Amino acid sequence: MDQIDRKIVSSLLVDGRTTFEKLGKEAGLTGVGVKKRVKKMVEQELMKVSALLNVEKLALSSA
């Protein structure tokens, strides 16, 4: 993981829904370049993408 990857990860921790294009502008890459880096980090299991559900709002029981 290099400095650019760290910058991408840092930005995603702040806003996980940001676009690859916006991440690219922040990191000095194209959106496609960021997408490739994120895909590589996921494949190497350095990063995991998941969703956090608001159980209260979804009215799901914790069976």
PyMOL Python script that loads the backbone (N, CA, C, O; Angstrom):
from pymol import cmd

cmd.read_pdbstr("""\
ATOM      1  N   MET A   1       0.859  -1.170   0.000  1.00  0.00           N
ATOM      2  CA  MET A   1       0.000   0.000   0.000  1.00  0.00           C
ATOM      3  C   MET A   1       0.907   1.235   0.000  1.00  0.00           C
ATOM      4  O   MET A   1       1.736   1.414   0.892  1.00  0.00           O
ATOM      5  N   ASP A   2       0.731   2.076  -1.014  1.00  0.00           N
ATOM      6  CA  ASP A   2       1.556   3.275  -1.099  1.00  0.00           C
ATOM      7  C   ASP A   2       0.802   4.513  -0.602  1.00  0.00           C
ATOM      8  O   ASP A   2      -0.324   4.419  -0.114  1.00  0.00           O
ATOM      9  N   GLN A   3       1.446   5.665  -0.736  1.00  0.00           N
ATOM     10  CA  GLN A   3       0.877   6.925  -0.243  1.00  0.00           C
ATOM     11  C   GLN A   3      -0.474   7.232  -0.901  1.00  0.00           C
ATOM     12  O   GLN A   3      -1.392   7.707  -0.233  1.00  0.00           O
ATOM     13  N   ILE A   4      -0.598   6.964  -2.197  1.00  0.00           N
ATOM     14  CA  ILE A   4      -1.856   7.243  -2.906  1.00  0.00           C
ATOM     15  C   ILE A   4      -2.963   6.332  -2.390  1.00  0.00           C
ATOM     16  O   ILE A   4      -4.088   6.782  -2.174  1.00  0.00           O
ATOM     17  N   ASP A   5      -2.650   5.049  -2.191  1.00  0.00           N
ATOM     18  CA  ASP A   5      -3.642   4.122  -1.631  1.00  0.00           C
ATOM     19  C   ASP A   5      -4.101   4.599  -0.256  1.00  0.00           C
ATOM     20  O   ASP A   5      -5.290   4.543   0.059  1.00  0.00           O
ATOM     21  N   ARG A   6      -3.168   5.061   0.552  1.00  0.00           N
ATOM     22  CA  ARG A   6      -3.520   5.552   1.891  1.00  0.00           C
ATOM     23  C   ARG A   6      -4.449   6.763   1.806  1.00  0.00           C
ATOM     24  O   ARG A   6      -5.373   6.907   2.606  1.00  0.00           O
ATOM     25  N   LYS A   7      -4.191   7.624   0.831  1.00  0.00           N
ATOM     26  CA  LYS A   7      -5.035   8.802   0.642  1.00  0.00           C
ATOM     27  C   LYS A   7      -6.448   8.373   0.233  1.00  0.00           C
ATOM     28  O   LYS A   7      -7.433   8.933   0.715  1.00  0.00           O
ATOM     29  N   ILE A   8      -6.544   7.388  -0.648  1.00  0.00           N
ATOM     30  CA  ILE A   8      -7.842   6.870  -1.088  1.00  0.00           C
ATOM     31  C   ILE A   8      -8.590   6.274   0.102  1.00  0.00           C
ATOM     32  O   ILE A   8      -9.766   6.572   0.311  1.00  0.00           O
ATOM     33  N   VAL A   9      -7.913   5.437   0.877  1.00  0.00           N
ATOM     34  CA  VAL A   9      -8.537   4.803   2.042  1.00  0.00           C
ATOM     35  C   VAL A   9      -8.988   5.855   3.045  1.00  0.00           C
ATOM     36  O   VAL A   9     -10.091   5.771   3.586  1.00  0.00           O
ATOM     37  N   SER A  10      -8.147   6.831   3.289  1.00  0.00           N
ATOM     38  CA  SER A  10      -8.489   7.901   4.226  1.00  0.00           C
ATOM     39  C   SER A  10      -9.750   8.640   3.779  1.00  0.00           C
ATOM     40  O   SER A  10     -10.629   8.922   4.593  1.00  0.00           O
ATOM     41  N   SER A  11      -9.835   8.950   2.501  1.00  0.00           N
ATOM     42  CA  SER A  11     -11.016   9.639   1.973  1.00  0.00           C
ATOM     43  C   SER A  11     -12.260   8.765   2.071  1.00  0.00           C
ATOM     44  O   SER A  11     -13.345   9.259   2.382  1.00  0.00           O
ATOM     45  N   LEU A  12     -12.108   7.474   1.809  1.00  0.00           N
ATOM     46  CA  LEU A  12     -13.257   6.566   1.898  1.00  0.00           C
ATOM     47  C   LEU A  12     -13.738   6.410   3.336  1.00  0.00           C
ATOM     48  O   LEU A  12     -14.931   6.212   3.568  1.00  0.00           O
ATOM     49  N   LEU A  13     -12.836   6.495   4.295  1.00  0.00           N
ATOM     50  CA  LEU A  13     -13.244   6.412   5.695  1.00  0.00           C
ATOM     51  C   LEU A  13     -14.089   7.616   6.101  1.00  0.00           C
ATOM     52  O   LEU A  13     -14.956   7.510   6.968  1.00  0.00           O
ATOM     53  N   VAL A  14     -13.835   8.749   5.476  1.00  0.00           N
ATOM     54  CA  VAL A  14     -14.617   9.955   5.746  1.00  0.00           C
ATOM     55  C   VAL A  14     -15.969   9.875   5.049  1.00  0.00           C
ATOM     56  O   VAL A  14     -16.998  10.201   5.641  1.00  0.00           O
ATOM     57  N   ASP A  15     -15.965   9.440   3.785  1.00  0.00           N
ATOM     58  CA  ASP A  15     -17.201   9.337   3.003  1.00  0.00           C
ATOM     59  C   ASP A  15     -17.108   8.129   2.090  1.00  0.00           C
ATOM     60  O   ASP A  15     -16.574   8.219   0.985  1.00  0.00           O
ATOM     61  N   GLY A  16     -17.620   7.015   2.544  1.00  0.00           N
ATOM     62  CA  GLY A  16     -17.557   5.768   1.793  1.00  0.00           C
ATOM     63  C   GLY A  16     -18.385   5.746   0.529  1.00  0.00           C
ATOM     64  O   GLY A  16     -18.275   4.818  -0.271  1.00  0.00           O
ATOM     65  N   ARG A  17     -19.219   6.765   0.338  1.00  0.00           N
ATOM     66  CA  ARG A  17     -20.071   6.809  -0.855  1.00  0.00           C
ATOM     67  C   ARG A  17     -19.560   7.781  -1.910  1.00  0.00           C
ATOM     68  O   ARG A  17     -20.235   8.016  -2.912  1.00  0.00           O
ATOM     69  N   THR A  18     -18.393   8.340  -1.699  1.00  0.00           N
ATOM     70  CA  THR A  18     -17.848   9.281  -2.668  1.00  0.00           C
ATOM     71  C   THR A  18     -17.522   8.567  -3.976  1.00  0.00           C
ATOM     72  O   THR A  18     -17.348   7.349  -3.993  1.00  0.00           O
ATOM     73  N   THR A  19     -17.440   9.310  -5.054  1.00  0.00           N
ATOM     74  CA  THR A  19     -17.202   8.710  -6.368  1.00  0.00           C
ATOM     75  C   THR A  19     -15.713   8.484  -6.610  1.00  0.00           C
ATOM     76  O   THR A  19     -14.861   9.124  -5.993  1.00  0.00           O
ATOM     77  N   PHE A  20     -15.422   7.562  -7.521  1.00  0.00           N
ATOM     78  CA  PHE A  20     -14.034   7.335  -7.912  1.00  0.00           C
ATOM     79  C   PHE A  20     -13.461   8.605  -8.540  1.00  0.00           C
ATOM     80  O   PHE A  20     -12.284   8.917  -8.362  1.00  0.00           O
ATOM     81  N   GLU A  21     -14.296   9.329  -9.268  1.00  0.00           N
ATOM     82  CA  GLU A  21     -13.863  10.579  -9.902  1.00  0.00           C
ATOM     83  C   GLU A  21     -13.396  11.591  -8.849  1.00  0.00           C
ATOM     84  O   GLU A  21     -12.334  12.198  -8.989  1.00  0.00           O
ATOM     85  N   LYS A  22     -14.195  11.764  -7.802  1.00  0.00           N
ATOM     86  CA  LYS A  22     -13.830  12.706  -6.740  1.00  0.00           C
ATOM     87  C   LYS A  22     -12.574  12.234  -6.007  1.00  0.00           C
ATOM     88  O   LYS A  22     -11.691  13.035  -5.702  1.00  0.00           O
ATOM     89  N   LEU A  23     -12.500  10.946  -5.729  1.00  0.00           N
ATOM     90  CA  LEU A  23     -11.303  10.399  -5.088  1.00  0.00           C
ATOM     91  C   LEU A  23     -10.072  10.639  -5.959  1.00  0.00           C
ATOM     92  O   LEU A  23      -8.990  10.950  -5.461  1.00  0.00           O
ATOM     93  N   GLY A  24     -10.262  10.487  -7.272  1.00  0.00           N
ATOM     94  CA  GLY A  24      -9.159  10.705  -8.202  1.00  0.00           C
ATOM     95  C   GLY A  24      -8.644  12.129  -8.158  1.00  0.00           C
ATOM     96  O   GLY A  24      -7.435  12.362  -8.167  1.00  0.00           O
ATOM     97  N   LYS A  25      -9.565  13.083  -8.110  1.00  0.00           N
ATOM     98  CA  LYS A  25      -9.154  14.489  -8.041  1.00  0.00           C
ATOM     99  C   LYS A  25      -8.354  14.754  -6.772  1.00  0.00           C
ATOM    100  O   LYS A  25      -7.376  15.501  -6.794  1.00  0.00           O
ATOM    101  N   GLU A  26      -8.770  14.144  -5.674  1.00  0.00           N
ATOM    102  CA  GLU A  26      -8.063  14.324  -4.401  1.00  0.00           C
ATOM    103  C   GLU A  26      -6.693  13.642  -4.402  1.00  0.00           C
ATOM    104  O   GLU A  26      -5.754  14.116  -3.762  1.00  0.00           O
ATOM    105  N   ALA A  27      -6.590  12.523  -5.128  1.00  0.00           N
ATOM    106  CA  ALA A  27      -5.350  11.738  -5.114  1.00  0.00           C
ATOM    107  C   ALA A  27      -4.455  12.002  -6.323  1.00  0.00           C
ATOM    108  O   ALA A  27      -3.351  11.466  -6.404  1.00  0.00           O
ATOM    109  N   GLY A  28      -4.925  12.828  -7.267  1.00  0.00           N
ATOM    110  CA  GLY A  28      -4.131  13.110  -8.456  1.00  0.00           C
ATOM    111  C   GLY A  28      -4.173  12.008  -9.496  1.00  0.00           C
ATOM    112  O   GLY A  28      -3.217  11.814 -10.246  1.00  0.00           O
ATOM    113  N   LEU A  29      -5.291  11.284  -9.540  1.00  0.00           N
ATOM    114  CA  LEU A  29      -5.486  10.195 -10.501  1.00  0.00           C
ATOM    115  C   LEU A  29      -6.798  10.397 -11.250  1.00  0.00           C
ATOM    116  O   LEU A  29      -7.576  11.298 -10.935  1.00  0.00           O
ATOM    117  N   THR A  30      -7.028   9.550 -12.240  1.00  0.00           N
ATOM    118  CA  THR A  30      -8.336   9.517 -12.887  1.00  0.00           C
ATOM    119  C   THR A  30      -9.266   8.642 -12.056  1.00  0.00           C
ATOM    120  O   THR A  30      -8.815   7.885 -11.197  1.00  0.00           O
ATOM    121  N   GLY A  31     -10.551   8.749 -12.314  1.00  0.00           N
ATOM    122  CA  GLY A  31     -11.507   7.884 -11.644  1.00  0.00           C
ATOM    123  C   GLY A  31     -11.225   6.418 -11.932  1.00  0.00           C
ATOM    124  O   GLY A  31     -11.357   5.567 -11.053  1.00  0.00           O
ATOM    125  N   VAL A  32     -10.833   6.128 -13.174  1.00  0.00           N
ATOM    126  CA  VAL A  32     -10.509   4.750 -13.565  1.00  0.00           C
ATOM    127  C   VAL A  32      -9.293   4.248 -12.783  1.00  0.00           C
ATOM    128  O   VAL A  32      -9.253   3.095 -12.353  1.00  0.00           O
ATOM    129  N   GLY A  33      -8.310   5.121 -12.606  1.00  0.00           N
ATOM    130  CA  GLY A  33      -7.123   4.743 -11.835  1.00  0.00           C
ATOM    131  C   GLY A  33      -7.462   4.403 -10.397  1.00  0.00           C
ATOM    132  O   GLY A  33      -6.933   3.445  -9.833  1.00  0.00           O
ATOM    133  N   VAL A  34      -8.349   5.194  -9.805  1.00  0.00           N
ATOM    134  CA  VAL A  34      -8.779   4.933  -8.425  1.00  0.00           C
ATOM    135  C   VAL A  34      -9.549   3.621  -8.361  1.00  0.00           C
ATOM    136  O   VAL A  34      -9.337   2.814  -7.456  1.00  0.00           O
ATOM    137  N   LYS A  35     -10.441   3.410  -9.320  1.00  0.00           N
ATOM    138  CA  LYS A  35     -11.239   2.178  -9.343  1.00  0.00           C
ATOM    139  C   LYS A  35     -10.327   0.953  -9.394  1.00  0.00           C
ATOM    140  O   LYS A  35     -10.573  -0.033  -8.699  1.00  0.00           O
ATOM    141  N   LYS A  36      -9.284   1.010 -10.208  1.00  0.00           N
ATOM    142  CA  LYS A  36      -8.344  -0.116 -10.305  1.00  0.00           C
ATOM    143  C   LYS A  36      -7.626  -0.348  -8.980  1.00  0.00           C
ATOM    144  O   LYS A  36      -7.439  -1.489  -8.558  1.00  0.00           O
ATOM    145  N   ARG A  37      -7.226   0.737  -8.329  1.00  0.00           N
ATOM    146  CA  ARG A  37      -6.527   0.613  -7.050  1.00  0.00           C
ATOM    147  C   ARG A  37      -7.447   0.037  -5.972  1.00  0.00           C
ATOM    148  O   ARG A  37      -7.034  -0.825  -5.196  1.00  0.00           O
ATOM    149  N   VAL A  38      -8.688   0.511  -5.926  1.00  0.00           N
ATOM    150  CA  VAL A  38      -9.640  -0.001  -4.936  1.00  0.00           C
ATOM    151  C   VAL A  38      -9.903  -1.481  -5.196  1.00  0.00           C
ATOM    152  O   VAL A  38      -9.924  -2.283  -4.263  1.00  0.00           O
ATOM    153  N   LYS A  39     -10.103  -1.842  -6.463  1.00  0.00           N
ATOM    154  CA  LYS A  39     -10.344  -3.243  -6.813  1.00  0.00           C
ATOM    155  C   LYS A  39      -9.167  -4.114  -6.370  1.00  0.00           C
ATOM    156  O   LYS A  39      -9.362  -5.205  -5.834  1.00  0.00           O
ATOM    157  N   LYS A  40      -7.948  -3.627  -6.597  1.00  0.00           N
ATOM    158  CA  LYS A  40      -6.760  -4.382  -6.204  1.00  0.00           C
ATOM    159  C   LYS A  40      -6.683  -4.545  -4.685  1.00  0.00           C
ATOM    160  O   LYS A  40      -6.354  -5.622  -4.187  1.00  0.00           O
ATOM    161  N   MET A  41      -6.989  -3.470  -3.951  1.00  0.00           N
ATOM    162  CA  MET A  41      -6.953  -3.560  -2.484  1.00  0.00           C
ATOM    163  C   MET A  41      -8.006  -4.539  -1.966  1.00  0.00           C
ATOM    164  O   MET A  41      -7.761  -5.256  -0.997  1.00  0.00           O
ATOM    165  N   VAL A  42      -9.170  -4.572  -2.603  1.00  0.00           N
ATOM    166  CA  VAL A  42     -10.215  -5.520  -2.205  1.00  0.00           C
ATOM    167  C   VAL A  42      -9.755  -6.946  -2.511  1.00  0.00           C
ATOM    168  O   VAL A  42      -9.899  -7.838  -1.675  1.00  0.00           O
ATOM    169  N   GLU A  43      -9.203  -7.159  -3.706  1.00  0.00           N
ATOM    170  CA  GLU A  43      -8.729  -8.495  -4.086  1.00  0.00           C
ATOM    171  C   GLU A  43      -7.617  -8.992  -3.164  1.00  0.00           C
ATOM    172  O   GLU A  43      -7.537 -10.184  -2.867  1.00  0.00           O
ATOM    173  N   GLN A  44      -6.760  -8.076  -2.714  1.00  0.00           N
ATOM    174  CA  GLN A  44      -5.664  -8.447  -1.809  1.00  0.00           C
ATOM    175  C   GLN A  44      -6.125  -8.522  -0.354  1.00  0.00           C
ATOM    176  O   GLN A  44      -5.328  -8.771   0.551  1.00  0.00           O
ATOM    177  N   GLU A  45      -7.411  -8.305  -0.148  1.00  0.00           N
ATOM    178  CA  GLU A  45      -8.033  -8.323   1.176  1.00  0.00           C
ATOM    179  C   GLU A  45      -7.429  -7.278   2.113  1.00  0.00           C
ATOM    180  O   GLU A  45      -7.404  -7.469   3.329  1.00  0.00           O
ATOM    181  N   LEU A  46      -6.942  -6.172   1.545  1.00  0.00           N
ATOM    182  CA  LEU A  46      -6.488  -5.040   2.345  1.00  0.00           C
ATOM    183  C   LEU A  46      -7.672  -4.169   2.724  1.00  0.00           C
ATOM    184  O   LEU A  46      -7.613  -3.396   3.680  1.00  0.00           O
ATOM    185  N   MET A  47      -8.750  -4.305   1.958  1.00  0.00           N
ATOM    186  CA  MET A  47      -9.946  -3.496   2.159  1.00  0.00           C
ATOM    187  C   MET A  47     -11.166  -4.394   1.970  1.00  0.00           C
ATOM    188  O   MET A  47     -11.167  -5.303   1.139  1.00  0.00           O
ATOM    189  N   LYS A  48     -12.186  -4.123   2.748  1.00  0.00           N
ATOM    190  CA  LYS A  48     -13.436  -4.866   2.641  1.00  0.00           C
ATOM    191  C   LYS A  48     -14.571  -3.850   2.530  1.00  0.00           C
ATOM    192  O   LYS A  48     -14.632  -2.889   3.296  1.00  0.00           O
ATOM    193  N   VAL A  49     -15.451  -4.069   1.585  1.00  0.00           N
ATOM    194  CA  VAL A  49     -16.583  -3.169   1.383  1.00  0.00           C
ATOM    195  C   VAL A  49     -17.817  -3.811   1.998  1.00  0.00           C
ATOM    196  O   VAL A  49     -18.132  -4.967   1.714  1.00  0.00           O
ATOM    197  N   SER A  50     -18.510  -3.061   2.838  1.00  0.00           N
ATOM    198  CA  SER A  50     -19.717  -3.597   3.469  1.00  0.00           C
ATOM    199  C   SER A  50     -20.698  -2.471   3.733  1.00  0.00           C
ATOM    200  O   SER A  50     -20.359  -1.292   3.633  1.00  0.00           O
ATOM    201  N   ALA A  51     -21.912  -2.852   4.070  1.00  0.00           N
ATOM    202  CA  ALA A  51     -22.955  -1.876   4.388  1.00  0.00           C
ATOM    203  C   ALA A  51     -23.301  -1.982   5.867  1.00  0.00           C
ATOM    204  O   ALA A  51     -23.327  -3.075   6.432  1.00  0.00           O
ATOM    205  N   LEU A  52     -23.563  -0.851   6.480  1.00  0.00           N
ATOM    206  CA  LEU A  52     -24.030  -0.820   7.861  1.00  0.00           C
ATOM    207  C   LEU A  52     -25.507  -0.466   7.833  1.00  0.00           C
ATOM    208  O   LEU A  52     -25.888   0.601   7.352  1.00  0.00           O
ATOM    209  N   LEU A  53     -26.322  -1.348   8.339  1.00  0.00           N
ATOM    210  CA  LEU A  53     -27.760  -1.121   8.345  1.00  0.00           C
ATOM    211  C   LEU A  53     -28.196  -0.490   9.659  1.00  0.00           C
ATOM    212  O   LEU A  53     -27.663  -0.806  10.722  1.00  0.00           O
ATOM    213  N   ASN A  54     -29.158   0.393   9.571  1.00  0.00           N
ATOM    214  CA  ASN A  54     -29.762   0.982  10.757  1.00  0.00           C
ATOM    215  C   ASN A  54     -30.965   0.105  11.108  1.00  0.00           C
ATOM    216  O   ASN A  54     -32.058   0.293  10.573  1.00  0.00           O
ATOM    217  N   VAL A  55     -30.754  -0.842  12.001  1.00  0.00           N
ATOM    218  CA  VAL A  55     -31.769  -1.833  12.346  1.00  0.00           C
ATOM    219  C   VAL A  55     -33.035  -1.173  12.885  1.00  0.00           C
ATOM    220  O   VAL A  55     -34.142  -1.617  12.581  1.00  0.00           O
ATOM    221  N   GLU A  56     -32.882  -0.134  13.670  1.00  0.00           N
ATOM    222  CA  GLU A  56     -34.052   0.551  14.226  1.00  0.00           C
ATOM    223  C   GLU A  56     -34.931   1.131  13.128  1.00  0.00           C
ATOM    224  O   GLU A  56     -36.155   1.011  13.183  1.00  0.00           O
ATOM    225  N   LYS A  57     -34.322   1.754  12.140  1.00  0.00           N
ATOM    226  CA  LYS A  57     -35.102   2.346  11.055  1.00  0.00           C
ATOM    227  C   LYS A  57     -35.708   1.292  10.147  1.00  0.00           C
ATOM    228  O   LYS A  57     -36.768   1.507   9.559  1.00  0.00           O
ATOM    229  N   LEU A  58     -35.045   0.164  10.032  1.00  0.00           N
ATOM    230  CA  LEU A  58     -35.559  -0.909   9.188  1.00  0.00           C
ATOM    231  C   LEU A  58     -36.581  -1.768   9.924  1.00  0.00           C
ATOM    232  O   LEU A  58     -37.240  -2.611   9.315  1.00  0.00           O
ATOM    233  N   ALA A  59     -36.713  -1.560  11.209  1.00  0.00           N
ATOM    234  CA  ALA A  59     -37.646  -2.307  12.055  1.00  0.00           C
ATOM    235  C   ALA A  59     -37.402  -3.811  11.955  1.00  0.00           C
ATOM    236  O   ALA A  59     -38.338  -4.605  11.872  1.00  0.00           O
ATOM    237  N   LEU A  60     -36.132  -4.179  11.964  1.00  0.00           N
ATOM    238  CA  LEU A  60     -35.779  -5.594  11.942  1.00  0.00           C
ATOM    239  C   LEU A  60     -35.623  -6.079  13.374  1.00  0.00           C
ATOM    240  O   LEU A  60     -35.128  -5.351  14.234  1.00  0.00           O
ATOM    241  N   SER A  61     -36.043  -7.293  13.620  1.00  0.00           N
ATOM    242  CA  SER A  61     -35.859  -7.840  14.963  1.00  0.00           C
ATOM    243  C   SER A  61     -34.486  -8.489  15.044  1.00  0.00           C
ATOM    244  O   SER A  61     -33.950  -8.949  14.036  1.00  0.00           O
ATOM    245  N   SER A  62     -33.927  -8.526  16.228  1.00  0.00           N
ATOM    246  CA  SER A  62     -32.630  -9.176  16.410  1.00  0.00           C
ATOM    247  C   SER A  62     -32.857 -10.575  16.967  1.00  0.00           C
ATOM    248  O   SER A  62     -32.530 -10.868  18.117  1.00  0.00           O
ATOM    249  N   ALA A  63     -33.417 -11.415  16.136  1.00  0.00           N
ATOM    250  CA  ALA A  63     -33.812 -12.763  16.522  1.00  0.00           C
ATOM    251  C   ALA A  63     -32.705 -13.589  16.979  1.00  0.00           C
ATOM    252  O   ALA A  63     -32.907 -14.750  17.334  1.00  0.00           O
TER     253      ALA A  63
END
""", "prot")
cmd.dss("prot")
cmd.show_as("cartoon", "prot")
cmd.util.cbc("prot")
cmd.orient("prot")
